[in-house]
């Protein structure tokens, strides 16, 4: 198939999923066309079967806010014609589904069909989509999509109850390439670059937005390092980063925390870690936890949203109430003091990722969904 993919190319879970999906589909022989305002950050250059089409947004003195949605719709229609796309897959409902709908209608005028699939990721429904200024257009974009998927049962339910969407929503979970995301001897040897022998490594990966509760990450780590020699690796960047940096200074633990910034490749850092902290206010899925689990890193996360669909409490990780930094720290301390329990749970985390969320299985579901969508709209 010739598939167009639109996503937010910046640091965020939906862009990661869209990019990894494009890479996996290209490896299966599909022709993939990313249509985005900049190259998706996890997409290296020159990959076979993958092209990138930049959306240029012209500025004009009248525009306080340049109409990106319209430039995107125009580019979607153009790329569809130039490369004879079969289907368009947009990630994150707003504004991508509405731009896709416009592109579809522009092409229909010329007798050209363009079916499109919208994948819902989380904040497009729980934050942006629920805001009264966006709710009606979010529902409209979703209901006019030829196919709709959500990344967890939780998100499907919220989309129905909060947004009032009436059409079918297929749940296709997020995934990880289990052949790439794994712990190797080489990675283990890298530990010495970040931690002294005997020190444990805790890790957090996000875009440092308030919903991620970065201060809780620091609070949990501060409690843990008083009981167990440990270091904290923070991967990513965003609005709450400097607040977090100042908190580590106030607590006198700045030298124990590595702010690594945005990284294209996170596997190496995950694979040397023992525990991932994900104390988010909300996660519709928690891709970062899944990537960590595939590398035998035990997730300690909030018991919210779609996280219980990923992590089995007490088996492949821990789930605690939002904001309960004492409970999260207690889980981490008990685990990090017991090497056997840590390795057993790490293996269970890998098993969980492998049994339900490997790319090989999940990407087939997308291929099948595209075929069904194409058949229904022909
Ligand atoms: O919260 C983020 O990290 C970004 C956000 C996005 O849309 O880019 O992530 C959402 O999509 C991810 C990929 O499907 C999910 O793993 C995250 O749980 C979800 N974030 C929230 O629901 C807050």
Boltz pocket constraint, residues with backbone or C-beta under 6 A from the ligand:
constraints:
  - pocket:
      binder: B
      contacts: [[A, 11], [A, 12], [A, 13], [A, 14], [A, 15], [A, 17], [A, 92], [A, 120], [A, 121], [A, 122], [A, 123], [A, 124], [A, 151], [A, 174], [A, 206], [A, 207], [A, 211], [A, 282], [A, 283], [A, 284], [A, 285], [A, 286], [A, 287], [A, 288]]
      max_distance: 6.0
